[in-house]
Amino acid sequence: MSLTLITPPLQQINSEIARHAGVELYVLRLDLMHPWVNGNKWFKLKYNLLEAKKKNFTTLLTFGGAYSNHIYATAAAGNLFGFRTIGVIRGEERLPLNATLSFAVQQGMQLVYLNREMYRQRNTPALQEYLRQSFGEVFIIPEGGSNLNGVRGCTEIVASATIAFDRICVACGTATTLAGIALSLHEKQRAIAFPVLKNGAFLAQEIESLLTNYLASDLPTPYNSPASWELVCNYHFGGYAKVNDELILFSQQFTQEHGVPLDYVYTAKMFYGVMDLLQQGFFCRGDRLLLVHTGGLQGNIGMEEKLQRFSKI
């Protein structure tokens, strides 16, 4: 397997808000690793791809919504590494295909659509057996790469940072990235996750389950126990893929001021939350914060298309 990835650069954010709070602020630019397979998506795919190759699978099957960063990255990675790919998409087919699904098809991915009721059964043995009967021997990667292979990859995210940080902040969807990061930190560090879903406190149980199962496995971990972590659930802006004018304006201004593009679904919400908490004195003076940019910028195309449609109604 080969993929040309650049080491994600660290970018310091020279912000008056951070200076006033007495905090050093850095961004780990995972979005710059590769044009298509970047962000936390690469880390969650890495060991799934290696296992599929080791077990001589030729086809990957995974799940996602119509604008899924995971579908986009899996299609590209599968093409680069010589796998056939099948994307099981939530909902009905809508033509013409949006930019995300068009790209997936261009990368050779076969798209299959499941109604929302069936899609909710995606992790059940019954539906996975149905998919295997339909498509043969496929290596199934769960939605978002949320399995122990995904956690293992995410233990490597912060390792590329060349300086030590007190707090590591990340947007949270499936909790896989947060679990991996927590496993990679020492006891004096703390991971802070910002769920992008409404009522995201339920993710605490998911995180505990991932951590417990990972530590019970024979997969490698830098430490015997995870560092402390917490969820900050107040910055979802109405729920998954929901935005408002305030978030859009913040994202645009942050990009203009600091040269860091943000995606509306994940990183914009986390960055907004961090800047708001800095003004509230949430962090300790002298803290060094690392904000993990998890990529997903391709999703802005679909989000902007949606916003344009709504503005015309």
N, C-alpha and C positions, 0 to 999 in steps of 0.2 A: 504494500500500500504506500502511496506517496501523495502528498499534498503540500504545496508550498504555503506555509503559514508564517507570518511575521510575528515576532515576539510582541505582545500587546504593550504599547508605550504607556508610561505614567505621565499624566499631564497635571500640573499644579493649577488650581483655580485661584486666581488672584481676585478675591471678592471682598468688598468692603464689609459685607455681612459677616463673613468668616473672620476677618481681621478684628472686627468689633467684638466677636464672641471669643477671641483668643484661640482660634482653632485653625490648624493647617488642613487644607482641603485638596485632595488629589482625586483624579479619575483614572481608573484602569480601563484603557480603551480597547476592550475586546472586539468592538465593532470594526477595528482596523485590521484584524488578523487576516481576513480573506474577503474578496468581494461577495461571495455567496455563502460560504460555510464559516460563519464567524459567531462571535458572542458566546454565550453559554451553550448555544445550540451545538457547537462543535464539541465542547467538553462532554455534553450528554450523549452525543453520538459515538464518540471515539471508541470506547470499549465495547459498545454494541456492535460496531463494525468489525472490530478485531475478533469478537467471539463468533460472529457470523462467518467470517473468513476462515477461522480455525476449524469450525464445524462443517465447512464445505457447503454452506448455503449459497445459492446463487440469486435468491430473491428476498428482498426486504419488504415487509408490510407494516405500515404504521397508520396512525389516525390523526385527524385534526379538522379544524374548521376551515371555511373557505378562504380565510386570510391568514392561515397558520404559518408562523415563522418556522415551526418544526417541519411542516410539510415541505416548505421551500428549501430548507437546508438538507433534509433527507433526500429529496430528489437530486439536488446538486451533488451531494456526497456519494450517493449511489452511483451516479453517472461517472464521477471521477474515479471511483474504485471498482467499476466494472460489475456492479450489481443491477439486476432488474429491480424496479421499485413499484410498489402498489400503494396508493394513498387512499385510505377509506375516509371519505369526507362526510361530515355531519350535515344532514339536510338534503334538499333536492338539487339537482343540477340546474344551474342558471346560465344561460347563454346570452351574449358572449361571455366567455370565461374572464374573470377578473385577472389582474396582473400577476397575483400570486400563483393561481392555478395554471395560467398560461405558461408561466416560467416552468412550473413543475412538468407540464406536458412536454415542453421543449427539451427538458432534461431526460425525457424518456419515461416519466412516471405514468402508469395507468391509473386513472381515477375511477373510484367506485363510490357510489353514494348510498348512504343509509339514512332512513328517516330517523328523527330524533329519538323515538322510543327504542328502536333497535340499537341506535348508537350508544345509548346509556348502558347497554349490555356488553360494551366492547371488551371489558376485562373479564367476562365470565368464560369459563371453560366451554360452555355450549356454543357461544357465538364464535369463539376462536376455533373450535373444531369445525364449525360451518364454513369459516373462511379457509381453513386448510383443505376441506373437501372441495371447495370452489376453485382454489388457486394452487393446490399442491403443497409441497414442502416449502413453507415460507418461514423466514426468521421474523418473528413478531416483535416490534419495538413499540412499547406503549406510548400513548399520546404524550408529547412533550419530552420523550426520552426518560420518563419518570420510573426508573427501576434502579437496582443496585449498581448496574454498569454506569448508569447516568450519574449516580452519586459519586462513584469512584472517579469519574472524569472531573467532576466539580471539585474534588479535593485538590486538584492541580491548578485551579484558577489563580489563587492568591500567591502561589509559589513563584510566579513570574515577577511579582513586585520586588523591587530592589531595596526598599526600605521598610522598616517595621511600622505597623499601624495599630492604634488603640481600638478603633471601631471600624468595622467593615460593613458597609450598607449595600443592600441589593434589593431590587424589585422581586416580588414573589408571586408566582402563579401556581405551580404544582408543589413547591417546597423542596424540590430536588436540589436546586442550586444552593439554597440556604443550608441544607443538611450537609452537602459536600464541603462547603466553606467552613461550617462549624467544626467538622472533623479535622480540618487542616490547620486550625488555629491553636495557639498555646493558651494556657489557662488565664493569662492576664488580658487576653484580647476578648472582644465581644462582637458577635455578628448581629446585625439589625436588619430585619426583613420588612419590606413594605408591601403587604398584599394588595394586588390590583383588583381583587374581587370584593364585592360587598360582603359584609359580615365575615371577614377573612380570619377571624379568630379560630375557626374550625381547623385551620391549617396546622395549629399547634399539635394536634393529634397525629396528623400526617407526618410531621417532622419527627415526632417521637418514634413513630413506627419505623420510618426510614432509618433513623439512627440506631434503634434497637436491632433491626434486622441486619444492618450493615456490620455492626460490631459483633454480631453472632456469626457472621460469615467468615470465610478465610481470605477476604479481600484486604489488601494492604491499607493501612491508615497511619498517618504520621504520629498520632498520639493514641493513647489507650482510651481516652474519653473525649467527647466533644467539648469545645469551649462553650461558655454561656452564650445564649442567644435570646432574642425577643422579637415579637411582632408588634409593629406599629400600624394599626388598622384604620387610621383616620384619613387616609389620602387616596381613596379608591375613586373619588369623583363620580359616585353613583353606581359603580360596578364595572365589570370586565368590559373593556373596549368602549366605555362611556367617557366622554370628555365634555368640557364646557369652555366658554370663551376665556375664562381666567387661566385654565391650564394651557390652552393653545397660545395665548399671549405670553405666558411665562416661558414656554418652550421656545418660542420664536426669539424672545429677548435673550434668553440664556445662550442660544446658539449664536446670535449676533455678537454678544459681549465676549463670549469665551471660546467660540469656534468649536463647540461640541454639539453636534446635532443629536436631538433626542427623539425617541419614538413615543407617540402619544399613549400607547397601550401600557407600556412598562416603565421605561426609564424616566419619562417626563414626570410621572407621578412620584417616583422615588426621589428625584432631584428636587422637586417642589417641596416634598415633605422634609427633606434634609434642610433646605434653606429656611423653611418656616420654623423648624425646631431650633435651628441656630439662633434665630431671633428671640425664641422663647427661653433661651438659656438651658436647653435640654442637655447639651454636651458640656463636659468639663473643660475649663480653660486649660490650654496646653495639650488637649487631645489632638491626635493626628488621625484624620478620617480618610478612609478610602471608599470611594463610590465606584461600584462595579458597573461599567456600561455593558449591558448584556446584548447589545446589537439590536436586531429586529427592525432596522430602519426601513427595510422594504415594505413593512406593514403600513408606513405612512401614506403610501400611494393609495391603498384601499381606503384608509381612513379619510383622506382628503377627498376621494371620490364620493364617499358617503356624505361628508359634510357639504359638498357642493350640491348633491341631490336634495338634501334637506333644506338648504338655503333657497332652493327654487320652489319649494312647496308653499 
